[in-house]
Amino acid sequence: MTAGIGHPRGTQTSVVPASGGVLLDELDLAIVHALQIQPRAPWTLIGSVLGIDPVTAARRWARLRDCGAAWVDGYLFPSQEDMTWAQLEIMVNGARLDAVARTLCDDPGLLSLKQTSGGRDLVALVQARDLDALAGYVSDRVCQVPGVHGARIHVITATPFEGSQWRLRALDAAQRERLRPPVARPSGPTPTGPPLREVERRIAVALGTDGRMPLAELAREVDASVATTRRSLTRLISGGRLALRCNLARPLTGWPVSAMYFASVPAEHLDVTAAALRTLPELRLCTMTAGPHNLFLDVWLRALHDVHALEAHLSRELGHLNLRVGERSVILRTYKHVGRVLDPRGHSVRTVPIDTWSA
């Protein structure tokens, strides 16, 4: 797989508008990139890597965070023992679509929600404790929302790539190396893992609100000692169970268009196809699903016409594996993104912590 559809990996918007007349410059983007690599890095480290005063780095981050342009949060990767993920296609009465979306945004079991073009109205990423709970969640909660008249479930069997692995292109190789986390994080979600402890679940929920929450504050939030909280957090990260993600509002990243592809490949080629797709700069999420299509791709693009250019690129590069795109959709609006409710500009306006156990 080559590096995307003609946009060099190093290309990055240098100055982009944020909100309220605020501008993002190269230093702002570098701070976000640094936090993508090590979301809980101390400001002393970030300042040293970027050659600026730590107070300046912290002040710039606070400005981005306070206007909703950027944020850090945490959430649990799926594990066969204690969690099931699914993509949900939701059919809605068009006149009630916005009301339905706003109601669903308040649900702690629903991670992300998007309005799409094509053969579905809304697409959601949801969590449940197990398959039985998933079935009940869809029938008893989602389909009971006034205006919803149907839903299709695509159970996720593996997640080769997800958004916490996506990066801006603002730092050079030497800066990236200096930010390499001291505790090595797995390259993707782990398919299995030990059952979660209650304190670990509480930590994940708390970090969904603020992924950079100081350790002492986090300990108070989860009602545990600082030492227990530190050990549990390290275990979650080193074991590949917890994702910490620094997000930037999509229109500010230089990749303003979002699209999704429903694709299929023969089962014997799934793993090698997924490995190739992980190198794609546009890729934000890749899941293997049990349904009419066995691959779901969520991508960010530079321009609307790239929807077809990327599909053509995939056909050229992976046609020998018999990859076929069955459907494609453009994202018209993202209502919720990994527990964050967004405004039409993609800025965070509030948090609904992801809590599968209460969903």
SULNOR-V354723 format. One record per residue. N is the residue number from 1. RES is the residue in three letters. PHI is phi in whole degrees, -180 to 180 (none if undefined). D_LAST is the distance of its C-alpha to the last C-alpha in Angstrom with 1 decimal. Layout:
# SULNOR-V354723
{{N/RES/PHI/D_LAST} {N/RES/PHI/D_LAST}}
This chain:
# SULNOR-V354723
{{1/MET/none/39.1} {2/THR/-86/40.7} {3/ALA/-86/39.3} {4/GLY/88/37.8} {5/ILE/-114/39.7} {6/GLY/100/42.5} {7/HIS/-104/40.8} {8/PRO/-57/41.8} {9/ARG/-60/39.2} {10/GLY/-84/40.9} {11/THR/-66/40.7} {12/GLN/-155/38.8} {13/THR/-59/39.1} {14/SER/-92/41.0} {15/VAL/-138/40.5} {16/VAL/-135/37.7} {17/PRO/-73/36.8} {18/ALA/-105/33.7} {19/SER/-123/33.1} {20/GLY/59/35.5} {21/GLY/83/38.5} {22/VAL/-74/37.2} {23/LEU/-112/38.3} {24/LEU/-97/36.9} {25/ASP/-110/39.8} {26/GLU/-62/40.3} {27/LEU/-69/39.5} {28/ASP/-58/36.2} {29/LEU/-65/35.3} {30/ALA/-65/36.6} {31/ILE/-64/34.4} {32/VAL/-63/31.3} {33/HIS/-60/32.5} {34/ALA/-60/33.2} {35/LEU/-74/29.7} {36/GLN/-67/28.4} {37/ILE/-74/30.5} {38/GLN/-138/29.7} {39/PRO/-60/26.9} {40/ARG/-109/27.8} {41/ALA/-62/31.5} {42/PRO/-68/33.7} {43/TRP/-65/35.6} {44/THR/-63/38.8} {45/LEU/-68/38.1} {46/ILE/-62/37.0} {47/GLY/-61/40.0} {48/SER/-63/42.3} {49/VAL/-65/41.1} {50/LEU/-90/41.4} {51/GLY/73/44.6} {52/ILE/-132/43.5} {53/ASP/-68/43.1} {54/PRO/-57/39.7} {55/VAL/-64/39.7} {56/THR/-63/40.1} {57/ALA/-61/37.3} {58/ALA/-65/34.9} {59/ARG/-66/36.2} {60/ARG/-65/35.7} {61/TRP/-63/32.1} {62/ALA/-60/31.4} {63/ARG/-64/32.9} {64/LEU/-67/30.7} {65/ARG/-65/27.5} {66/ASP/-68/28.5} {67/CYS/-92/29.1} {68/GLY/80/25.9} {69/ALA/-77/27.9} {70/ALA/-148/26.5} {71/TRP/-163/23.9} {72/VAL/-120/22.7} {73/ASP/-143/19.1} {74/GLY/-134/17.5} {75/TYR/-162/14.7} {76/LEU/-88/14.5} {77/PHE/-72/16.4} {78/PRO/-72/15.3} {79/SER/-137/17.0} {80/GLN/-62/17.9} {81/GLU/-75/17.2} {82/ASP/-137/13.6} {83/MET/-161/11.9} {84/THR/-128/12.4} {85/TRP/-109/12.9} {86/ALA/-153/14.1} {87/GLN/-91/16.1} {88/LEU/-122/15.5} {89/GLU/-94/18.5} {90/ILE/-119/17.9} {91/MET/-97/21.0} {92/VAL/-134/21.4} {93/ASN/-63/24.2} {94/GLY/-54/26.0} {95/ALA/-69/26.8} {96/ARG/-109/23.2} {97/LEU/-58/21.9} {98/ASP/-65/21.6} {99/ALA/-66/19.9} {100/VAL/-61/17.3} {101/ALA/-60/16.8} {102/ARG/-67/16.5} {103/THR/-66/13.9} {104/LEU/-66/11.7} {105/CYS/-59/12.4} {106/ASP/-82/10.6} {107/ASP/-85/7.1} {108/PRO/-71/5.8} {109/GLY/-90/4.9} {110/LEU/-103/8.4} {111/LEU/-78/11.1} {112/SER/-138/14.2} {113/LEU/-147/15.7} {114/LYS/-135/19.4} {115/GLN/-91/22.0} {116/THR/-127/24.5} {117/SER/-83/28.0} {118/GLY/93/28.9} {119/GLY/-85/27.4} {120/ARG/-142/23.9} {121/ASP/-94/22.7} {122/LEU/-129/19.4} {123/VAL/-123/18.1} {124/ALA/-123/14.6} {125/LEU/-107/13.4} {126/VAL/-128/9.9} {127/GLN/-121/8.4} {128/ALA/-151/7.3} {129/ARG/-67/8.9} {130/ASP/-160/11.8} {131/LEU/-64/13.5} {132/ASP/-64/13.0} {133/ALA/-65/9.2} {134/LEU/-62/9.9} {135/ALA/-59/12.4} {136/GLY/-67/10.5} {137/TYR/-61/7.7} {138/VAL/-69/10.9} {139/SER/-76/13.1} {140/ASP/-92/11.2} {141/ARG/-119/9.3} {142/VAL/-62/11.2} {143/CYS/-76/14.5} {144/GLN/-92/14.4} {145/VAL/-70/14.8} {146/PRO/-56/18.5} {147/GLY/105/20.5} {148/VAL/-85/18.5} {149/HIS/-124/20.8} {150/GLY/161/19.6} {151/ALA/-152/17.6} {152/ARG/-114/18.8} {153/ILE/-103/16.8} {154/HIS/-117/18.5} {155/VAL/-69/17.2} {156/ILE/-86/18.1} {157/THR/-100/20.5} {158/ALA/-163/21.7} {159/THR/-129/21.6} {160/PRO/-65/25.2} {161/PHE/-152/24.8} {162/GLU/-145/22.2} {163/GLY/-62/22.7} {164/SER/-69/23.2} {165/GLN/-93/26.4} {166/TRP/-80/27.8} {167/ARG/-133/30.7} {168/LEU/-69/33.0} {169/ARG/-122/36.7} {170/ALA/-100/37.9} {171/LEU/-110/39.1} {172/ASP/-86/41.9} {173/ALA/-62/41.9} {174/ALA/-65/43.3} {175/GLN/-66/40.7} {176/ARG/-63/37.9} {177/GLU/-65/39.4} {178/ARG/-66/39.8} {179/LEU/-93/36.0} {180/ARG/-56/35.1} {181/PRO/-60/32.5} {182/PRO/-66/34.2} {183/VAL/-102/31.4} {184/ALA/-61/31.4} {185/ARG/-101/28.0} {186/PRO/-57/27.5} {187/SER/-75/28.1} {188/GLY/-167/24.8} {189/PRO/-60/21.6} {190/THR/-91/22.5} {191/PRO/-70/21.9} {192/THR/-137/21.8} {193/GLY/179/21.6} {194/PRO/-66/21.5} {195/PRO/-56/18.4} {196/LEU/-69/16.7} {197/ARG/-84/17.9} {198/GLU/-60/15.9} {199/VAL/-66/17.9} {200/GLU/-68/17.3} {201/ARG/-62/13.5} {202/ARG/-65/14.3} {203/ILE/-62/16.9} {204/ALA/-61/14.8} {205/VAL/-65/12.5} {206/ALA/-64/15.8} {207/LEU/-71/17.5} {208/GLY/-65/15.1} {209/THR/-85/16.8} {210/ASP/-153/20.3} {211/GLY/-68/21.2} {212/ARG/-103/24.7} {213/MET/-55/23.8} {214/PRO/-57/26.9} {215/LEU/-59/26.7} {216/ALA/-64/27.8} {217/GLU/-67/25.2} {218/LEU/-63/22.4} {219/ALA/-61/23.7} {220/ARG/-65/23.7} {221/GLU/-64/20.1} {222/VAL/-100/18.9} {223/ASP/58/21.6} {224/ALA/-142/23.6} {225/SER/-70/27.2} {226/VAL/-62/28.1} {227/ALA/-64/29.5} {228/THR/-64/26.4} {229/THR/-64/24.2} {230/ARG/-62/26.8} {231/ARG/-63/27.0} {232/SER/-66/23.2} {233/LEU/-65/23.0} {234/THR/-62/26.1} {235/ARG/-65/24.7} {236/LEU/-63/21.5} {237/ILE/-74/23.7} {238/SER/-68/26.6} {239/GLY/-85/24.5} {240/GLY/75/23.0} {241/ARG/-93/19.4} {242/LEU/-113/18.8} {243/ALA/-101/19.8} {244/LEU/-111/21.4} {245/ARG/-133/22.3} {246/CYS/-99/24.7} {247/ASN/-108/24.2} {248/LEU/-124/27.0} {249/ALA/-49/26.6} {250/ARG/-54/27.6} {251/PRO/-60/30.7} {252/LEU/-91/32.1} {253/THR/-87/32.0} {254/GLY/91/34.8} {255/TRP/-125/32.5} {256/PRO/-78/31.6} {257/VAL/-103/30.9} {258/SER/-116/27.7} {259/ALA/-146/27.7} {260/MET/-136/26.1} {261/TYR/-125/28.0} {262/PHE/-103/27.1} {263/ALA/-126/29.6} {264/SER/-140/30.9} {265/VAL/-148/33.1} {266/PRO/-54/34.6} {267/ALA/-55/32.4} {268/GLU/-71/35.3} {269/HIS/-106/35.1} {270/LEU/-60/31.4} {271/ASP/-66/31.7} {272/VAL/-69/34.9} {273/THR/-65/33.5} {274/ALA/-61/30.4} {275/ALA/-62/32.8} {276/ALA/-69/34.9} {277/LEU/-64/32.1} {278/ARG/-62/31.0} {279/THR/-87/34.3} {280/LEU/-78/33.7} {281/PRO/-60/33.6} {282/GLU/-77/31.6} {283/LEU/-73/28.7} {284/ARG/-112/25.3} {285/LEU/-152/23.1} {286/CYS/-134/24.2} {287/THR/-126/22.1} {288/MET/-93/23.5} {289/THR/-130/21.9} {290/ALA/-99/22.6} {291/GLY/176/23.8} {292/PRO/-59/26.9} {293/HIS/-124/27.0} {294/ASN/-103/26.4} {295/LEU/-134/26.2} {296/PHE/-122/24.2} {297/LEU/-120/25.8} {298/ASP/-112/24.6} {299/VAL/-129/27.8} {300/TRP/-113/29.3} {301/LEU/-130/32.8} {302/ARG/-76/35.8} {303/ALA/-150/36.7} {304/LEU/-61/35.8} {305/HIS/-67/38.6} {306/ASP/-70/37.1} {307/VAL/-56/34.6} {308/HIS/-82/37.5} {309/ALA/-63/39.3} {310/LEU/-68/36.4} {311/GLU/-62/36.1} {312/ALA/-63/39.8} {313/HIS/-61/39.5} {314/LEU/-62/37.0} {315/SER/-64/39.3} {316/ARG/-66/42.3} {317/GLU/-80/40.7} {318/LEU/-121/38.6} {319/GLY/-61/40.6} {320/HIS/-67/42.3} {321/LEU/-97/39.0} {322/ASN/64/38.6} {323/LEU/-71/35.6} {324/ARG/-133/35.1} {325/VAL/-88/32.9} {326/GLY/-86/32.0} {327/GLU/-145/30.3} {328/ARG/-141/29.9} {329/SER/-139/28.2} {330/VAL/-96/28.6} {331/ILE/-81/25.7} {332/LEU/-82/26.7} {333/ARG/-158/24.1} {334/THR/-101/21.1} {335/TYR/-83/18.7} {336/LYS/-144/16.2} {337/HIS/-136/17.0} {338/VAL/48/14.8} {339/GLY/87/12.9} {340/ARG/-103/16.2} {341/VAL/-82/17.0} {342/LEU/-111/20.6} {343/ASP/-89/23.6} {344/PRO/-61/26.0} {345/ARG/-89/27.9} {346/GLY/84/24.9} {347/HIS/-85/24.9} {348/SER/-73/21.9} {349/VAL/-115/21.6} {350/ARG/-168/18.4} {351/THR/-118/15.4} {352/VAL/-120/11.7} {353/PRO/-53/10.8} {354/ILE/-75/8.7} {355/ASP/-143/6.4} {356/THR/-60/5.0} {357/TRP/-70/5.6} {358/SER/-94/3.8} {359/ALA/-79/0.0}}
